[in-house]
Amino acid sequence: MSGCVSRISNAFMIDSQRKVWRMNRVEDIIDMLGEIDTPAEAKVVLWLNEQHRDTTDENHKDKYRKTTKGYTVLSEYDNSIMNLGECGNFTHRININKKGKITQKKLLKTILLHNSGL
C-alpha cells in the first residue's frame, strides 16, 4: 500500500422541500454552501480540504479577512505530533475564492521545536 490513505464518507441533507441529498464528495458540500461569504463557510472549506487535519481548534489561531475575491485566512497552528511532520509553530496565508477553492497556500513563518532525544 502506498503512503496515501483513501477515505469514503457520506453526508446527507434534507432541504426545505424535504428532499434528501446525498453528498459524498467535497465538491457536493461546497456546492451546497453556494458563495463562500462568511468566516464559518471559509472554515468549512479548510476542514473539507484537510487543511486542519488531525488538529483541534485549540491548536489553531485563525484570522479571517473578507476580500473582493473571497477570504484570506492567516492560520497559525502548533504541531507537536511527530508523525504529522516537523514539530513546531507554523503560520500560513491561505486564499479561498468565492467558489470555495483554495487558490493559494503560502508558508509565512516557522518556529521549529527541536527534539531533545528523550
C-alpha positions in Angstrom: 0.0 0.0 0.0 1.3 3.5 -0.8 1.5 6.4 1.6 -1.9 7.7 0.6 -5.0 6.8 2.6 -8.4 6.7 0.8 -11.5 7.7 2.8 -15.1 7.3 1.9 -17.7 9.3 3.8 -21.3 10.2 3.2 -23.2 13.2 4.3 -26.9 13.7 4.0 -29.0 16.9 3.9 -32.8 17.4 3.8 -33.8 20.6 2.1 -36.9 22.7 2.7 -39.0 20.6 0.3 -38.0 17.5 2.4 -35.8 16.2 -0.5 -32.9 14.1 0.8 -29.5 14.9 -0.8 -26.5 12.5 -0.5 -23.1 14.3 -0.6 -20.1 12.0 -0.8 -17.6 14.4 -2.4 -16.0 17.7 -1.1 -17.5 19.5 -4.2 -21.0 18.4 -3.2 -20.8 20.1 0.1 -19.1 23.2 -1.2 -21.7 23.5 -4.0 -24.4 23.3 -1.3 -22.9 26.3 0.5 -23.1 28.5 -2.5 -20.9 31.6 -2.5 -18.4 31.5 0.4 -19.3 34.7 2.2 -18.9 34.1 5.9 -15.9 33.1 8.0 -17.8 29.9 9.1 -18.1 28.8 5.5 -14.4 29.5 4.9 -13.6 27.4 7.9 -15.6 24.5 6.5 -13.7 24.8 3.2 -10.4 24.5 5.1 -11.7 21.5 7.1 -13.0 19.8 3.9 -9.7 20.2 2.2 -7.9 18.8 5.3 -6.0 22.0 6.0 -6.7 21.4 9.7 -6.1 17.7 9.6 -5.6 16.0 13.0 -5.7 19.2 15.0 -8.2 20.8 17.2 -9.4 24.4 17.4 -7.2 25.0 20.4 -4.2 24.3 18.3 -5.3 26.9 15.7 -5.4 30.7 15.8 -7.1 31.6 12.5 -7.9 35.1 11.4 -10.4 35.5 8.6 -10.4 38.6 6.3 -13.1 39.0 3.7 -11.7 40.2 0.3 -13.3 41.1 -3.0 -12.2 37.6 -4.3 -13.3 35.6 -1.2 -11.3 35.1 2.0 -7.7 35.3 3.2 -7.0 33.3 6.3 -3.9 33.7 8.4 -3.7 30.2 10.0 -1.3 29.7 12.9 -1.0 26.3 14.5 1.2 24.2 16.7 2.2 20.7 15.6 3.6 18.5 18.4 2.9 15.2 16.9 5.9 13.7 15.2 4.1 11.6 12.6 2.4 14.7 11.2 5.7 16.2 10.0 8.0 18.6 11.7 7.2 19.8 15.2 6.8 23.5 15.8 4.6 26.5 15.2 3.6 27.3 11.7 1.8 30.3 10.1 0.3 30.1 6.6 -1.7 32.5 4.5 -4.5 30.7 2.7 -6.6 32.3 0.0 -10.1 30.9 -0.7 -12.2 32.1 -3.6 -15.9 32.7 -3.5 -16.5 29.3 -5.1 -14.7 27.5 -2.2 -11.5 26.7 -3.9 -8.1 27.2 -2.2 -6.2 29.3 -4.6 -3.0 29.8 -2.7 -1.4 28.5 0.5 1.9 30.1 1.5 4.1 29.4 4.5 4.8 32.7 6.2 6.6 31.6 9.4 8.0 28.5 11.0 9.4 28.1 14.5 10.7 24.5 14.8 10.8 22.6 18.1 13.9 20.5 18.5 13.6 17.1 19.9 15.8 16.6 23.0 16.2 12.9 22.2 14.1 11.7 25.1 
